[in-house]
């Protein structure tokens, strides 16, 4: 499932193609909204909220969520689509371009004053102008017994973290994803790190948490089951993590850098001489686990 940085970038591209332009074509290919007609309307703006995209028209909002397979493509008029037409769920055209939403997990049209019905449950948007770290930290603290690897993935806590970032966050914090929130370290440290990582990656097509942009070197643990840890050489392990009320999804960790049941202060990744390795994040660099 695309994460907040990918969705943010898609919304910016849609905004550049559609905002301020008159729609000359609106084709909704889902039964519920097949008769929706906005030809002649001027698009006000396109924004993201966490993993959701809101295309705002006068009086209405087109709300979409990519889920696992969804994509928005932008084409010049007359250009051949890169996906077959039967996978398109909506086509929004102007004189210059077509914006095509393929395999969207959610597609609906809402009155503008009912946007909160779709996104009101979300926590602070990690890439939003109204990002509120204090409120996100408070949300994270609300259930101290919940596994930290489940809590950071909850969009009601903060909107934008997906499965890749939850594994990378836990590694960078030196914490086993199963560690309860209450013993996983300062909640503000978790949300600040999440904000810094997503901000660093919001303009990049290839997600980087290691500071190395080369493909295959850009992530610490995600997708690397059985490979040696980039810090200590221990094989990376993975398993499904969730709760009775929340779906299980695969999570990755280094057993040595993220020992179970000890909290961040006792992690070898954060002890002895290695305490000199502080988390350093800029637009180009995310390096080293820290407490």
C-alpha positions in Angstrom: 0.0 0.0 0.0 1.5 3.4 -0.9 2.6 5.4 2.1 2.0 9.1 2.9 5.0 10.4 1.0 3.9 8.6 -2.2 0.3 9.9 -1.9 1.5 13.4 -1.1 3.6 13.4 -4.3 0.6 12.1 -6.4 -1.7 14.8 -5.0 0.9 17.5 -5.9 1.2 16.2 -9.5 -2.6 16.1 -9.8 -2.9 19.6 -8.4 -0.3 20.8 -11.0 -2.3 19.2 -13.8 -5.9 20.1 -12.7 -6.0 23.0 -10.3 -7.5 26.2 -11.9 -8.5 24.3 -15.1 -11.9 23.5 -16.5 -12.9 19.9 -16.7 -13.9 18.9 -20.3 -14.4 15.3 -19.4 -15.6 13.5 -16.3 -16.1 9.7 -16.6 -16.8 7.8 -13.4 -16.5 4.0 -14.0 -18.0 2.8 -10.7 -21.8 2.1 -10.6 -22.6 4.3 -7.6 -21.2 7.4 -9.3 -21.6 6.6 -12.9 -24.0 9.5 -13.5 -21.8 12.1 -11.7 -21.2 14.9 -14.1 -18.7 17.8 -13.5 -17.8 18.8 -17.0 -17.5 22.6 -17.1 -16.4 22.8 -13.4 -13.1 24.4 -12.5 -11.0 22.3 -10.1 -10.2 24.3 -7.0 -7.3 22.2 -5.7 -6.0 18.7 -5.1 -4.7 17.8 -1.6 -3.6 14.8 0.3 -4.7 13.8 3.8 -2.5 11.0 5.0 -3.1 8.3 2.4 -6.2 9.9 1.0 -6.5 12.3 -2.0 -9.2 15.0 -2.2 -9.9 16.6 -5.5 -11.9 19.7 -4.6 -14.5 21.2 -7.0 -17.1 23.9 -6.3 -19.5 22.2 -3.9 -18.1 18.7 -4.2 -15.0 16.6 -3.5 -13.8 13.6 -5.3 -12.3 11.4 -2.6 -9.9 8.5 -3.5 -7.7 6.0 -1.6 -5.2 4.0 -3.5 -5.3 0.9 -1.1 -3.0 -1.8 -2.5 -3.2 -1.5 -6.3 -4.4 2.0 -7.0 -2.6 4.6 -9.0 -3.2 8.0 -10.6 -1.7 8.7 -14.0 -1.5 12.0 -15.8 -1.4 11.9 -19.6 -1.2 14.6 -22.3 -4.3 14.6 -24.5 -4.1 11.8 -27.0 -1.3 9.9 -25.2 -1.7 6.1 -24.9 -2.5 4.9 -21.4 0.1 2.7 -19.6 -2.7 0.5 -18.1 -5.7 -1.1 -19.8 -8.9 0.9 -19.9 -10.9 -1.7 -17.9 -8.8 -0.9 -14.9 -9.7 2.8 -14.9 -12.1 3.9 -12.2 -12.3 7.6 -13.2 -11.1 9.9 -15.9 -10.9 13.6 -15.4 -9.9 15.5 -18.5 -9.0 19.1 -19.4 -8.1 20.6 -22.7 -4.4 19.7 -22.1 -4.4 16.5 -20.0 -6.2 13.5 -18.7 -5.9 12.3 -15.1 -6.9 8.6 -14.8 -7.4 6.8 -11.5 -6.6 3.1 -12.0 -7.8 0.4 -9.5 -8.6 2.8 -6.8 -9.5 1.1 -3.6 -11.9 3.9 -2.7 -13.6 6.3 -5.1 -16.5 8.5 -4.0 -18.0 11.9 -4.6 -18.9 13.9 -1.5 -20.4 17.3 -0.8 -17.5 19.6 0.2 -19.0 20.2 3.6 -18.9 16.4 4.3 -15.2 15.8 3.7 -14.8 14.9 7.3 -17.0 11.9 6.8 -14.1 10.5 4.8 -11.0 11.8 6.6 -12.2 13.1 9.9 -11.0 10.0 11.8 -7.4 10.6 10.8 -4.8 11.8 13.2 -2.4 14.7 12.3 -1.1 14.5 8.8 2.6 14.0 8.8 3.0 16.0 5.6 0.2 18.4 6.2 0.5 22.1 6.8 -1.3 21.6 10.1 1.0 18.8 11.4 0.6 18.7 15.2 3.4 16.7 16.8 2.0 17.2 20.4 -1.4 15.8 19.4 0.2 12.8 17.5 2.3 12.0 20.6 -0.8 12.2 22.8 -2.6 9.8 20.4 0.3 7.4 20.5 0.4 7.4 24.3 -3.3 6.6 24.6 -2.9 2.8 24.8 0.4 2.1 26.5 0.0 -1.7 26.2 -0.4 -1.7 22.4 2.6 -2.9 20.4 4.5 0.1 19.1 4.7 -1.6 15.6 0.9 -1.6 15.5 0.3 1.8 17.0 2.5 3.8 14.6 0.7 2.1 11.7 -2.7 3.3 13.0 -3.8 6.3 10.8 -5.9 7.6 13.8 -2.6 8.2 15.6 -0.9 10.0 12.8 -1.7 9.8 9.1 0.9 8.7 6.6 3.0 5.9 8.1 2.7 2.6 6.1 4.3 -0.8 6.4 7.7 0.2 5.1 8.1 3.1 7.5 6.9 1.2 10.6 9.7 -1.3 10.2 12.3 1.4 9.5 11.1 3.5 12.4 11.4 0.6 14.8 14.9 -0.1 13.6 16.0 3.5 13.8 14.6 3.7 17.3 16.3 0.4 18.3 13.0 -1.1 19.4 11.3 -4.5 18.7 8.0 -3.8 17.0 6.3 -5.9 19.6 7.4 -3.7 22.5 4.5 -2.0 24.2 4.1 1.7 23.6 4.5 2.4 27.3 8.1 1.0 27.3 9.1 1.9 23.8 10.5 5.3 24.6 9.4 8.9 24.4 6.3 9.1 22.2 7.4 12.6 21.0 10.6 11.0 19.7 8.6 8.5 17.6 6.3 11.1 16.0 9.2 13.6 15.4 11.2 10.9 13.7 8.3 9.8 11.5 7.7 13.4 10.5 11.4 13.9 9.6 11.6 10.7 7.6 8.5 11.3 5.5 9.4 15.0 5.0 12.9 13.9 3.7 11.3 11.5 1.2 8.3 13.4 0.0 10.0 14.5 -3.3 11.8 11.1 -4.0 10.6 8.3 -6.2 12.9 5.9 -4.3 12.4 5.9 -0.5 15.6 6.3 1.5 16.2 5.8 5.2 19.8 4.7 5.2 21.3 7.8 3.5 22.3 5.7 0.5 20.2 6.3 -2.5 21.3 3.3 -4.5 18.6 0.7 -5.0 19.0 -2.2 -2.7 20.9 0.0 -0.2 18.2 2.5 0.6 16.4 0.7 3.5 17.6 -0.7 6.8 15.4 -3.8 7.3 12.2 -3.7 5.2 12.0 -6.5 2.6 15.4 -7.9 3.7 14.4 -11.1 5.5 17.5 -13.3 5.9 19.9 -10.6 4.7 22.6 -9.4 7.1 21.8 -6.3 9.1 23.6 -3.3 7.7 24.9 -2.4 11.2 25.8 -5.7 12.9 25.5 -8.5 10.3 22.8 -10.4 12.1 20.2 -11.9 9.7 17.0 -9.8 9.4 13.9 -11.6 10.5 10.2 -11.0 9.7 6.8 -12.1 10.8 3.2 -11.0 10.7 2.2 -8.4 13.4 -1.3 -7.2 14.3 -3.9 -7.6 17.0 -7.3 -9.3 17.3 -8.9 -6.1 16.1 -6.3 -5.1 13.5 -5.1 -6.9 10.4 -1.7 -8.6 10.5 1.0 -7.3 8.2 4.6 -8.4 7.8 7.1 -6.5 9.9 11.0 -6.7 9.8 13.6 -6.3 12.5 17.2 -7.0 13.4 17.2 -9.3 16.5 20.4 -7.8 17.9 19.8 -4.2 17.2 16.1 -4.5 18.3 16.1 -7.1 21.2 12.7 -8.0 22.5 11.3 -7.0 25.8 14.0 -4.6 26.9 13.0 -1.2 25.6 15.2 1.2 23.7 17.6 2.0 26.5 18.9 -1.6 26.7 19.2 -2.1 22.9 22.8 -3.0 21.8 22.2 -0.7 18.8 22.1 2.1 21.4 24.7 1.0 23.9 28.4 1.3 24.6 30.4 3.2 22.0 27.5 3.0 19.6 25.6 5.7 21.5 27.8 8.1 19.5 25.7 7.2 16.5 22.8 9.6 16.7 19.9 9.7 14.3 20.7 12.2 11.6 18.0 13.2 9.1 18.0 15.8 6.4 16.4 15.9 3.0 19.1 13.5 1.9 20.1 11.5 4.9 18.5 9.2 7.5 21.1 7.2 9.3 21.8 5.0 12.4 19.5 3.7 15.1 19.1 5.8 18.2 17.0 5.8 21.3 
